[in-house]
Structures are given as C-alpha cells and as structure tokens.
Amino acid sequence: MAIELAEYLLRRIRECGVRSIHGVPGDFNLVSLDQVAKCGLQWVGNCNELNASFAADGYARVNGISALMTVMGVGELPALSGIAGAFAEHVPVIHIVGQPSRRVQADRLCVHHTLGNGDFSVFSKMTAAVSVMAVSLDDPQTAPDLIDQAIRQCWLQSRPVVLFLPSDTVQSPVDVQKLSIGINLSFQNDQDEETWLVNKILDDIQRSKNPVLLLGGHGVRHGALEDVLELVQVLQIPTFIAPTGQGIINEETPFFKGLYVGQYSDPYISWMVESSDLIISIGHIQSDLSTAGFSGNIESKRMISFQRTNVTLRGNPYNLFLKGVLRRLITNRTASSPYAKVDQKCSLWKKDIDLRSPKILCSLLKIRQAFLHKLSCLPIPSPRERHLVKHAWLWPTVGKWLRQGDIVLTETGTASFGIWETSFPTDAMLISQYLWGSIGYTVGACQGAAQAVRDCFGNQKRTILFIGDGSFQFGCQELSTILRLGLNPIIFVICNNGYTTERLIHGWLEKYNDIQPWKYRKLPAAFGAPARAYRTHRVQTQAQLQGLLSSRNFNDCSALQLVELYMLQEDAPETMKKIAQSLTKQNVRS
C-alpha cells in the first residue's frame, strides 16, 4: 500500500510529538498543506515567516520539537533569522521548504521567488548552514529514509534540520509499511570511550575539594532534564544556575545556591563558583550576555562542560551524547562504594575551607566592599517615585506572583536581565535568548509556547510574556495570531519610550533609539477580536500592579491579558547597566 510523500512526512512529524505546524502558505507548499489536517495536525498560519520561525522556536522549547513550513526564497529567507537562533540556542525545529518542481529546477527557468539566474541552490545553501542536516526530497525512493534520518538528527542534536520538498514530489507514492517502524530517537555512545570518560569524571569529583554544579538550559530540557536533576540529588554538591537555567531546578532544594552571572552575581555566589577547583557545567553556553560581558573567572582547566552532543573535560573534547554520559555517571556514582564519601565531603563544602587564609580573607573583604558600594549607590526616591513601578521592585514581586508550571518569556533587554532577580517556582520555565538575542523574538515565541501548552497540557499552565515597547512593535502581528487561535497568554508591555538597551550602550538621547508611542490596549480591537476574548490594563504604580496580580479574573486564563506597564525611561536593572558598559567597551575594543 502506498501513501503520498507529504503524508509520510507529516505523519512522521506527528509521531515525534508535534501537534501544530507553524508557517505561511505559498504556491510551492499549498498541496502539502492539504495533508496537514488529514494527518491529525493543526495548521497555525502566522502573519509572516520571521514570526513563524520564532513561534516554532517557542513551541519546541515547551513541546520538545516543532515543525515549520515555508516556501523557497521569499519565505525561506525571512525565517532564516529564527532558524539561526534555534541553531545557536539548541532548539530542535523541522523546517520544510516548498520548492518549484524538479523540471523547473533542472531547466533553470526564470520563475518567481528566485534571483532570475536559474540558480535554485543559492537559498538552500544559506539555510543548510544553520541546520545540522539538510536533505532534498527529490527522489521518492530515498525520501522516507532521509526524512527519518533528519528527524532523528533534529531530536538527538537538538538543532534545526531542513527538508527541501519539490512541488512535483509532494504526491509521489511511497511505501506506507515504513511507518510501522518508529524512528529511533535513542542516544548511542561508544561504550568504551563513555566508560573511560565517566570513570575519569568520577575520579576528578573524588579528588576535588570543593566541586560545584552549574546548570544552563541549552539542549537539556527535553530528553535529559530528568537525568540532570537526578545527578543533582546523587552528587549533593553546591548547585548554581546560569541565566538560561532558571526554572530547571527546584530552588527549595538544599543544594541550590543561586544564579551565577560572573562578577555581577551576588558576591558570595561569585566567590563559591570561581574559587571552586572543579566546575561541572551542564547546558551552559558562556556568551557575553549570560556571563555579564565575560566577567566570570572560570578557566577551562577547572571545568567539565556537558553539552547536548559532547563533553569537554578540562579543555579536551569528547563526542559523546550528554544523556548517555549522565546515565552512566548516575549509575556508577550510586553503585560504587569508593565514592560514597563524596556526599559528605561536598555537603560540608564550607568546612573544608580555612576561613583564616589570606586568600579567603581577601575574598570576604571584597564581598563586604561590594555590598557597601551597592548600598551607597541606592538612590533616595522622592515621595512620588516611591509609588512608581521600578525594576528593583518589579522582578522580586513577579517572583512572588509566579506559580508552579508557569512558562515565562522575557525579551532581550530590561526584561531578560531583570528576571535574574526573580525566584522561580517548581516546574516553571524561562524562555529567553541570551545568545542569539533577536529583537521581537518573544512575541512569536509566546504564540508558539502558548500553543504548545494547549497541545501538551490542555491550558493547565500559564504563558507569561514580559517585553519592551520597542521589541513589541517589531513582532506585534502575532498578537493577531494569538487572538485568532483563542490563546490566552498574559502579556506585559513595558512602556519606557523605546530602546533602553541600546540607549545604555550608546546614544542615550539620540532619536534612533526613540519609537512612536502606541496605544497598545487598542490593538486587540484593531485586530478584530471580540471584547470577550481579551482584557486590557494600564498600570503606572506599584499598588495598581499588586492589585492586578492578586485579581482572580487576571489569573484565570479565560482571556488574553494585555498590560501596558509604564516605567521610567531612565530606569533599568542594575546588572543590565553594568553589562551595557561592558558591551560598550567590547564594541570599541580593537
């Protein structure tokens, strides 16, 4: 029995857990789209391909994997920024690009959506550069195997793959029996190399006087998170999170010590991490934004770095999958009596340190000086300013309001740095780009994340977005998609008159950092939403925000909530101000 190639592809996508496909229709993928509903999938349909790629990214971060459909050239290229971001931040997206027929390509015809020179490979080369696997489904005989291989690599490496689908192969018959065998998504390592590496790691842990764990969120949430959390319980050593790791670990666990972001961390946290003789880093990418301008003092010779597809032991790389190494670590660590004393030694981390040593006394003095400096820098607010919403007050307040299972998105800027001051409840998730940092990313990602919540959890979790007004204007069209789909996220638009991040870096008073003020509360109506589908709010004071956060109607997820949150233009998280200074120096350094 045979089925159409497009049906095979879409059924495989559904098999790996996707329930909604993002994208924009175009003449090269229209026939493929006929199969979406037939295969038990929902077609989302975004306002443009860039937002669609951001939405697919957000969907994948919640669901574990996602799918995106565009057309060659004019649709493929706008999506490229979002796909590159997914590649950089280890997000698995299956990108399907509809192409002209094989005959059109072979004859190098001058057709629309091309450069007019008969070169049909120019765009595919660009897309392939930010994909771990790129395949052309131009041969129906080999296409099913290529589809299976691409989806497998997408899942294993937690990065995008791209499948080019010529319009004349969409309905080509393929053997349906191949669907009876599931795609192998298991991790497979060289057992001898894995055994050697695990023994070496355990030996390093045993020899270490003050080891620590540092957890990030890149590539570990799906397929490896349970192993990471089990390792925390097995090792019982001081555990820290990087910015991307917020929400990964229960902050009530006795091993959790706080957020590490280089020298802009709490001084005691910086000292504990940077004085450690062994830093076990899992899923953390040391970018300038996640390390506060490379401010941390972590040498590779003191680090074991675990990423999705490799482990680096004190500067030496090994191509082994994270999950396999973690499982072996947990098993061997639990079963091996020679390592039984590690728990006691590491849980008594502070007792192994001579607090009278000159080095430690110097570190403690620096902590005291940093605290006194912070205290002296605190401004004395006027009576009016005491009532305004400021970042120093906002983010700890948000932490008290969040609840278990929340999906929190923060746009690059004041929100992504302010959230560092927020405590996360159990099973909450942070979605933010600390490497790619694309402006406007979180509007599309919010739509995708909210859709994934509906598909996976039946709206039992809240999707919450914090975004600046400048960034919101970049991707606001997806608010229309959110309303059309009946999704009900809570969106806070921080109204502070433009690009605060850029102002802090350069051009505080320059007009290129200004934007046109919008009446954001009127956008749902402008997008044609009925009044029952949304609620809008204007917040200017702390009392107003506290009243809103405590309102049952605001928290019941029965409608979209859109909040205009007014803040002073000159107000920003203190850490962000310092990082901006680092970026300013970095940009002019020769």
C-alpha positions as CSV (number, residue, x, y, z in Angstrom):
1,M,0.0,0.0,0.0
2,A,1.3,3.5,-0.9
3,I,0.7,6.9,0.6
4,E,1.7,10.4,-0.7
5,L,5.2,11.6,0.3
6,A,3.8,14.7,2.1
7,E,1.5,12.4,4.2
8,Y,4.5,10.3,5.1
9,L,6.4,13.3,6.2
10,L,3.6,14.8,8.2
11,R,2.8,11.5,9.9
12,R,6.4,11.2,11.0
13,I,6.3,14.7,12.4
14,R,3.2,13.9,14.4
15,E,4.8,10.7,15.6
16,C,7.6,12.6,17.3
17,G,5.2,14.7,19.3
18,V,4.3,17.7,17.2
19,R,0.6,18.6,17.1
20,S,0.7,22.1,15.4
21,I,2.7,23.3,12.5
22,H,3.7,26.9,12.0
23,G,4.4,28.7,8.8
24,V,3.0,30.7,5.9
25,P,1.3,29.2,2.8
26,G,2.8,29.8,-0.6
27,D,2.3,28.3,-4.1
28,F,5.2,25.7,-3.6
29,N,3.7,24.2,-0.4
30,L,-0.1,24.5,-0.9
31,V,-0.6,20.9,-2.0
32,S,1.5,19.8,1.1
33,L,-0.8,21.8,3.3
34,D,-3.8,19.8,2.2
35,Q,-2.3,16.9,4.2
36,V,-1.9,18.7,7.5
37,A,-5.4,18.2,8.9
38,K,-5.6,14.7,7.4
39,C,-2.6,13.7,9.5
40,G,-4.1,15.0,12.7
41,L,-2.1,18.2,12.8
42,Q,-3.3,21.8,13.2
43,W,-2.1,24.4,10.8
44,V,-1.3,27.6,12.7
45,G,-0.6,30.1,9.9
46,N,1.4,33.0,11.1
47,C,1.5,36.6,9.8
48,N,5.0,36.3,8.3
49,E,7.8,33.8,8.1
50,L,10.1,35.5,10.6
51,N,7.4,35.4,13.3
52,A,6.6,31.8,12.3
53,S,10.2,30.8,12.9
54,F,10.1,32.5,16.3
55,A,6.8,30.7,17.1
56,A,8.3,27.3,16.0
57,D,11.2,28.0,18.4
58,G,8.9,28.8,21.3
59,Y,6.8,25.7,20.5
60,A,9.8,23.5,20.5
61,R,11.1,24.8,23.8
62,V,7.9,23.7,25.5
63,N,7.0,20.6,23.5
64,G,10.5,19.3,22.8
65,I,10.4,19.6,18.9
66,S,8.5,21.6,16.3
67,A,7.8,22.0,12.6
68,L,7.8,25.0,10.3
69,M,6.7,25.2,6.6
70,T,7.8,28.0,4.2
71,V,8.5,28.4,0.5
72,M,11.8,28.8,-1.2
73,G,13.5,32.2,-1.2
74,V,10.9,34.8,-0.2
75,G,9.6,32.6,2.7
76,E,12.7,30.7,3.5
77,L,15.0,33.7,4.0
78,P,12.7,35.7,6.4
79,A,12.6,32.5,8.5
80,L,16.4,32.2,8.4
81,S,17.0,34.5,11.4
82,G,14.7,32.4,13.6
83,I,16.2,29.2,12.4
84,A,19.7,30.6,13.0
85,G,18.6,31.5,16.5
86,A,17.3,28.0,17.1
87,F,20.6,26.6,15.9
88,A,22.6,28.8,18.2
89,E,20.5,28.0,21.2
90,H,20.0,24.3,20.6
91,V,16.3,24.3,19.7
92,P,15.0,21.4,17.5
93,V,12.9,22.7,14.6
94,I,12.0,20.7,11.5
95,H,12.0,23.2,8.6
96,I,10.1,22.1,5.5
97,V,10.8,24.3,2.4
98,G,8.5,24.0,-0.6
99,Q,10.4,24.3,-3.9
100,P,9.5,24.5,-7.6
101,S,9.2,21.2,-9.5
102,R,12.3,19.2,-10.4
103,R,11.8,20.0,-14.1
104,V,11.7,23.8,-13.4
105,Q,14.9,23.5,-11.4
106,A,16.6,21.2,-13.9
107,D,15.8,23.6,-16.8
108,R,16.9,26.6,-14.8
109,L,13.8,28.5,-15.7
110,C,13.4,32.1,-14.7
111,V,10.5,31.7,-12.2
112,H,9.2,33.9,-9.4
113,H,10.8,33.7,-5.9
114,T,14.2,33.4,-7.5
115,L,17.1,35.7,-8.4
116,G,16.3,35.1,-12.1
117,N,19.6,33.5,-12.9
118,G,18.5,29.9,-12.8
119,D,20.3,29.1,-9.6
120,F,18.0,27.3,-7.3
121,S,20.7,26.3,-4.8
122,V,21.6,29.8,-3.5
123,F,19.0,29.9,-0.8
124,S,19.2,26.3,0.2
125,K,23.0,26.8,0.9
126,M,22.1,29.6,3.3
127,T,19.6,27.5,5.2
128,A,21.8,24.5,5.3
129,A,24.5,26.5,7.0
130,V,22.3,26.8,10.1
131,S,20.9,23.2,10.1
132,V,22.5,20.1,11.4
133,M,21.1,18.2,8.4
134,A,19.8,19.4,5.0
135,V,18.1,17.0,2.6
136,S,16.4,17.3,-0.7
137,L,13.3,15.0,-1.1
138,D,13.7,14.9,-4.9
139,D,13.7,11.1,-5.1
140,P,10.6,9.4,-3.7
141,Q,12.5,6.1,-3.4
142,T,15.0,7.6,-0.9
143,A,12.9,10.3,0.6
144,P,11.3,8.3,3.5
145,D,14.7,7.2,4.8
146,L,16.0,10.8,4.5
147,I,13.0,12.1,6.4
148,D,13.6,9.6,9.2
149,Q,17.3,10.4,9.4
150,A,16.7,14.2,9.5
151,I,14.1,14.0,12.3
152,R,16.4,11.7,14.3
153,Q,19.3,14.2,14.0
154,C,17.0,17.1,14.9
155,W,16.0,15.3,18.1
156,L,19.4,14.0,19.0
157,Q,21.3,17.2,18.4
158,S,18.5,19.5,19.5
159,R,19.0,21.8,16.5
160,P,17.2,22.6,13.3
161,V,17.1,20.4,10.2
162,V,15.8,21.4,6.8
163,L,13.9,19.3,4.2
164,F,13.5,20.7,0.7
165,L,10.3,19.4,-0.9
166,P,9.9,20.0,-4.7
167,S,6.2,20.6,-5.6
168,D,6.0,17.6,-8.0
169,T,7.2,15.1,-5.4
170,V,4.5,16.0,-2.8
171,Q,2.0,13.5,-4.1
172,S,4.6,10.8,-5.2
173,P,3.7,7.4,-3.7
174,V,5.9,5.9,-1.0
175,D,5.6,2.6,0.9
176,V,3.3,3.0,3.9
177,Q,4.9,0.0,5.6
178,K,7.9,2.1,6.5
179,L,5.7,3.9,9.0
180,S,5.3,0.6,11.0
181,I,8.8,1.0,12.3
182,G,9.2,4.0,14.6
183,I,12.1,6.5,14.2
184,N,15.0,5.5,16.5
185,L,15.5,8.5,18.8
186,S,17.7,6.8,21.3
187,F,21.2,8.1,22.1
188,Q,24.1,5.8,21.3
189,N,27.7,6.3,22.5
190,D,30.9,4.4,22.1
191,Q,30.7,2.3,25.3
192,D,34.5,2.0,25.8
193,E,35.0,5.8,25.5
194,E,32.0,6.5,27.6
195,T,33.2,4.2,30.4
196,W,36.7,5.7,30.4
197,L,35.3,9.3,30.5
198,V,32.8,8.6,33.2
199,N,35.5,7.0,35.4
200,K,37.7,9.9,34.8
201,I,35.0,12.4,35.7
202,L,34.1,10.4,38.9
203,D,37.8,10.4,39.8
204,D,38.0,14.1,39.3
205,I,35.0,14.6,41.6
206,Q,36.5,12.4,44.2
207,R,39.8,14.3,44.2
208,S,38.1,17.7,44.2
209,K,38.0,19.7,47.4
210,N,35.1,22.0,46.5
211,P,33.2,21.0,43.3
212,V,30.1,22.8,42.2
213,L,27.4,22.2,39.6
214,L,26.4,25.0,37.1
215,L,23.2,24.4,35.2
216,G,22.1,26.0,31.9
217,G,19.1,25.4,29.7
218,H,20.7,24.7,26.3
219,G,19.8,21.3,24.9
220,V,19.0,19.7,28.3
221,R,15.3,20.3,28.9
222,H,13.9,17.5,26.6
223,G,15.3,14.0,26.9
224,A,18.0,14.9,29.6
225,L,16.4,17.0,32.2
226,E,15.4,14.2,34.5
227,D,18.9,12.9,34.4
228,V,20.3,16.3,35.2
229,L,18.0,16.6,38.3
230,E,18.9,13.1,39.4
231,L,22.6,13.9,39.2
232,V,22.0,16.9,41.4
233,Q,20.5,14.6,44.0
234,V,23.2,12.0,43.6
235,L,26.2,14.4,43.9
236,Q,24.7,16.6,46.6
237,I,27.1,19.4,45.9
238,P,26.5,23.2,45.7
239,T,24.4,23.8,42.6
240,F,24.1,27.1,40.7
241,I,22.1,28.1,37.6
242,A,23.1,30.2,34.7
243,P,20.5,32.6,33.2
244,T,19.2,30.0,30.8
245,G,18.8,27.6,33.6
246,Q,16.1,29.5,35.6
247,G,13.3,27.2,36.4
248,I,15.3,24.0,35.8
249,I,15.9,23.1,39.5
250,N,13.7,23.4,42.5
251,E,15.0,26.4,44.3
252,E,13.9,25.0,47.6
253,T,16.4,22.1,47.4
254,P,19.2,22.4,49.9
255,F,21.9,22.1,47.3
256,F,20.6,25.2,45.3
257,K,22.7,28.2,46.0
258,G,21.6,30.8,43.4
259,L,22.2,32.4,40.0
260,Y,25.7,32.8,38.6
261,V,26.4,35.5,36.1
262,G,30.1,36.3,36.5
263,Q,31.2,39.2,38.7
264,Y,27.7,40.6,38.7
265,S,26.4,37.7,40.7
266,D,25.9,38.0,44.4
267,P,29.5,38.3,45.7
268,Y,29.3,35.2,47.8
269,I,28.0,33.2,44.8
270,S,30.8,34.5,42.6
271,W,33.3,33.5,45.2
272,M,31.9,30.0,45.6
273,V,31.9,29.3,41.9
274,E,35.2,31.0,40.9
275,S,37.1,29.5,43.8
276,S,35.9,26.0,43.1
277,D,38.6,23.6,41.8
278,L,36.0,21.7,39.7
279,I,33.1,23.3,37.9
280,I,30.7,20.8,36.4
281,S,28.8,22.8,33.8
282,I,25.7,21.3,32.1
283,G,23.9,23.0,29.2
284,H,25.6,26.4,29.8
285,I,26.9,28.4,26.9
286,Q,29.3,31.2,28.1
287,S,28.1,34.0,25.9
288,D,28.7,37.7,26.7
289,L,25.1,38.2,27.8
290,S,24.9,35.1,30.0
291,T,28.3,35.9,31.7
292,A,27.7,39.6,32.1
293,G,30.3,40.5,29.5
294,F,32.7,37.6,30.0
295,S,33.1,38.8,33.6
296,G,33.4,35.4,35.2
297,N,36.7,33.8,36.2
298,I,36.3,30.2,35.1
299,E,39.3,28.5,33.5
300,S,38.7,25.6,31.2
301,K,41.2,23.5,33.1
302,R,38.9,23.6,36.1
303,M,35.7,22.8,34.1
304,I,33.9,19.7,32.9
305,S,31.4,21.1,30.3
306,F,28.4,18.9,29.2
307,Q,26.6,19.9,26.0
308,R,23.9,18.0,24.2
309,T,26.3,16.1,21.9
310,N,29.7,16.4,23.5
311,V,31.6,16.6,26.8
312,T,34.7,18.7,27.3
313,L,36.9,17.6,30.2
314,R,39.3,20.3,31.3
315,G,39.7,21.5,27.7
316,N,39.7,18.1,26.0
317,P,36.6,17.4,23.9
318,Y,34.8,14.1,23.5
319,N,32.0,13.5,21.0
320,L,29.6,11.7,23.4
321,F,25.9,12.4,23.9
322,L,25.0,14.1,27.1
323,K,22.3,11.7,28.1
324,G,24.4,8.6,27.9
325,V,27.2,10.1,30.0
326,L,24.8,11.4,32.6
327,R,23.1,8.0,33.0
328,R,26.4,6.2,33.4
329,L,27.6,8.8,35.9
330,I,24.4,8.4,38.0
331,T,24.6,4.6,37.8
332,N,28.3,4.3,38.6
333,R,28.2,7.0,41.3
334,T,25.3,5.3,43.1
335,A,26.7,1.8,42.9
336,S,30.4,2.5,43.6
337,S,31.3,2.5,47.3
338,P,34.7,4.2,46.8
339,Y,32.8,7.4,46.0
340,A,30.4,7.2,49.0
341,K,32.3,9.9,50.9
342,V,31.8,12.5,48.2
343,D,28.3,13.3,49.5
344,Q,29.5,14.1,53.0
345,K,32.6,16.0,51.8
346,C,30.7,18.1,49.3
347,S,27.8,18.8,51.5
348,L,30.3,20.1,54.1
349,W,31.9,22.3,51.4
350,K,32.4,25.3,53.6
351,K,34.0,23.2,56.4
352,D,36.9,22.3,54.0
353,I,37.9,25.9,53.7
354,D,40.2,27.7,56.1
355,L,38.5,31.0,56.6
356,R,41.7,32.4,58.2
357,S,43.7,32.0,55.0
358,P,44.8,35.3,53.4
359,K,43.1,34.4,50.1
360,I,39.8,33.7,51.7
361,L,40.0,36.8,54.0
362,C,40.7,38.9,50.9
363,S,37.7,37.5,49.1
364,L,35.5,38.1,52.1
365,L,36.7,41.7,52.2
366,K,35.8,42.2,48.6
367,I,32.3,40.8,49.3
368,R,31.9,43.3,52.1
369,Q,33.2,46.2,50.0
370,A,30.8,45.3,47.1
371,F,27.9,45.2,49.5
372,L,28.7,48.6,50.9
373,H,29.1,50.0,47.4
374,K,25.7,48.7,46.4
375,L,24.2,50.2,49.5
376,S,25.8,53.6,48.9
377,C,24.6,53.6,45.2
378,L,20.9,53.2,46.2
379,P,19.1,56.4,45.2
380,I,16.8,58.1,47.7
381,P,13.5,58.2,45.9
382,S,11.1,61.2,46.0
383,P,7.6,60.6,47.5
384,R,6.2,60.3,44.0
385,E,8.8,57.9,42.8
386,R,8.3,55.6,45.7
387,H,4.9,54.6,44.2
388,L,6.2,54.1,40.6
389,V,6.9,50.6,39.3
390,K,10.7,50.2,39.1
391,H,12.8,47.3,38.1
392,A,14.3,46.8,41.6
393,W,10.8,46.3,42.9
394,L,9.2,44.7,39.9
395,W,11.1,41.5,39.5
396,P,11.2,40.2,43.1
397,T,7.4,41.0,43.1
398,V,7.0,38.9,39.9
399,G,8.7,36.0,41.7
400,K,6.1,36.0,44.5
401,W,3.3,36.0,41.8
402,L,4.6,33.2,39.7
403,R,3.2,29.7,40.3
404,Q,4.2,26.1,39.6
405,G,4.4,25.3,35.9
406,D,4.4,28.8,34.5
407,I,6.0,29.4,31.1
408,V,7.8,32.8,31.3
409,L,9.2,34.6,28.3
410,T,11.4,37.6,28.6
411,E,12.5,39.7,25.6
412,T,16.2,40.6,25.3
413,G,16.7,43.9,27.3
414,T,15.3,45.1,30.6
415,A,13.1,42.0,31.0
416,S,15.8,39.4,30.3
417,F,18.2,41.0,32.7
418,G,15.6,42.0,35.3
419,I,14.3,38.4,35.5
420,W,17.6,37.4,37.2
421,E,16.1,38.9,40.3
422,T,13.1,36.7,40.2
423,S,12.7,33.4,42.1
424,F,11.1,30.6,40.1
425,P,8.7,28.1,41.5
426,T,9.0,24.4,40.8
427,D,8.5,23.3,37.2
428,A,8.4,26.8,35.8
429,M,10.3,27.5,32.6
430,L,12.1,30.6,31.3
431,I,12.3,31.2,27.6
432,S,14.8,33.9,26.6
433,Q,17.6,34.4,24.0
434,Y,20.9,35.0,25.8
435,L,23.0,34.1,22.7
436,W,21.0,35.0,19.6
437,G,19.2,37.9,21.2
438,S,16.9,38.8,18.3
439,I,14.7,41.8,18.9
440,G,10.9,40.9,18.8
441,Y,11.6,37.2,19.2
442,T,9.3,36.7,22.2
443,V,6.1,37.8,20.6
444,G,6.2,34.9,18.1
445,A,7.7,32.6,20.7
446,C,4.9,33.5,23.0
447,Q,2.3,32.3,20.5
448,G,4.3,29.1,19.9
449,A,4.8,28.4,23.6
450,A,1.1,29.1,24.3
451,Q,0.1,26.7,21.5
452,A,2.4,24.1,22.9
453,V,0.9,24.5,26.3
454,R,-2.5,23.9,24.9
455,D,-1.3,20.9,22.9
456,C,0.6,19.3,25.7
457,F,-1.1,20.4,28.9
458,G,-4.6,21.5,27.9
459,N,-4.1,25.1,29.1
460,Q,-3.2,23.9,32.6
461,K,-0.2,26.2,32.6
462,R,0.1,30.0,32.2
463,T,2.1,31.6,29.4
464,I,3.5,34.9,30.5
465,L,5.4,37.4,28.4
466,F,7.5,40.5,29.5
467,I,8.5,42.6,26.6
468,G,9.6,46.2,26.0
469,D,7.6,48.5,23.8
470,G,10.3,48.7,21.1
471,S,10.5,45.0,20.7
472,F,6.8,44.6,20.8
473,Q,6.4,46.8,17.8
474,F,8.8,44.6,15.9
475,G,6.7,41.4,16.2
476,C,3.2,42.6,17.2
477,Q,1.5,41.0,14.3
478,E,1.5,37.6,16.1
479,L,-0.9,39.1,18.7
480,S,-3.4,38.7,15.8
481,T,-2.5,35.0,15.5
482,I,-2.8,34.6,19.3
483,L,-6.3,36.1,19.2
484,R,-7.4,34.1,16.1
485,L,-6.3,30.8,17.8
486,G,-8.0,31.7,21.1
487,L,-4.8,31.5,23.1
488,N,-4.8,33.3,26.4
489,P,-1.3,34.4,27.5
490,I,-0.6,37.3,29.9
491,I,1.4,39.9,28.1
492,F,3.2,42.8,29.9
493,V,4.4,45.5,27.5
494,I,7.0,47.6,29.3
495,C,6.3,51.1,28.1
496,N,9.6,53.0,28.6
497,N,9.8,55.0,25.4
498,G,12.0,53.0,23.1
499,Y,15.2,51.0,23.0
500,T,16.5,51.1,26.6
501,T,19.2,48.5,26.0
502,E,20.6,50.5,23.0
503,R,20.4,53.8,25.0
504,L,22.6,52.3,27.7
505,I,25.1,51.0,25.2
506,H,25.3,54.2,23.1
507,G,23.1,57.2,22.2
508,W,21.1,57.9,25.3
509,L,19.4,60.9,23.8
510,E,19.7,60.0,20.1
511,K,16.5,59.8,18.1
512,Y,17.4,56.5,16.6
513,N,16.6,55.0,20.0
514,D,13.1,56.5,20.1
515,I,9.9,54.9,18.9
516,Q,6.4,56.2,18.2
517,P,4.2,55.7,21.2
518,W,1.3,53.3,20.6
519,K,-2.0,52.7,22.3
520,Y,-1.3,49.0,22.9
521,R,-4.5,48.4,24.7
522,K,-6.4,49.1,21.5
523,L,-4.5,46.5,19.4
524,P,-6.8,43.6,20.2
525,A,-9.8,45.5,18.9
526,A,-7.9,46.7,15.9
527,F,-7.0,43.1,15.1
528,G,-10.8,42.3,15.1
529,A,-11.0,40.4,18.4
530,P,-14.4,40.3,20.1
531,A,-14.5,42.0,23.5
532,R,-14.9,38.7,25.4
533,A,-11.5,37.5,24.0
534,Y,-9.3,39.9,25.8
535,R,-8.8,42.2,28.8
536,T,-6.5,45.2,28.8
537,H,-5.0,47.1,31.6
538,R,-2.9,50.3,32.3
539,V,-0.5,50.2,35.2
540,Q,1.6,53.0,36.5
541,T,2.0,52.4,40.2
542,Q,3.0,49.6,42.5
543,A,-0.4,49.5,44.1
544,Q,-2.1,49.1,40.7
545,L,0.2,46.2,39.7
546,Q,-0.2,44.5,43.1
547,G,-4.0,44.8,42.7
548,L,-3.9,43.3,39.2
549,L,-1.6,40.4,40.2
550,S,-3.9,39.5,43.0
551,S,-7.1,39.6,40.9
552,R,-8.8,36.3,40.2
553,N,-10.0,37.5,36.8
554,F,-6.5,38.4,35.8
555,N,-5.1,34.9,36.7
556,D,-7.9,32.6,35.4
557,C,-6.5,32.3,31.9
558,S,-10.0,32.7,30.4
559,A,-8.9,35.5,28.0
560,L,-5.8,37.2,26.7
561,Q,-4.5,39.8,29.2
562,L,-2.6,42.7,27.8
563,V,-0.9,45.1,30.3
564,E,0.6,48.5,29.5
565,L,3.2,48.7,32.2
566,Y,4.6,52.2,32.4
567,M,8.2,52.6,33.7
568,L,10.6,55.5,33.7
569,Q,12.9,55.7,30.6
570,E,16.0,56.0,32.7
571,D,15.1,53.0,34.9
572,A,16.8,49.7,34.2
573,P,18.1,46.7,36.2
574,E,21.4,47.5,37.8
575,T,23.0,44.4,36.2
576,M,21.9,45.5,32.8
577,K,23.5,48.9,33.2
578,K,26.8,47.2,34.1
579,I,26.6,44.7,31.2
580,A,25.8,47.6,28.8
581,Q,29.1,49.3,30.0
582,S,30.9,46.1,29.2
583,L,29.3,45.8,25.7
584,T,30.2,49.4,25.0
585,K,33.9,48.7,25.8
586,Q,33.7,45.4,23.8
587,N,32.3,47.2,20.7
588,V,35.2,49.7,20.5
589,R,38.0,47.3,21.5
590,S,40.4,46.9,18.7
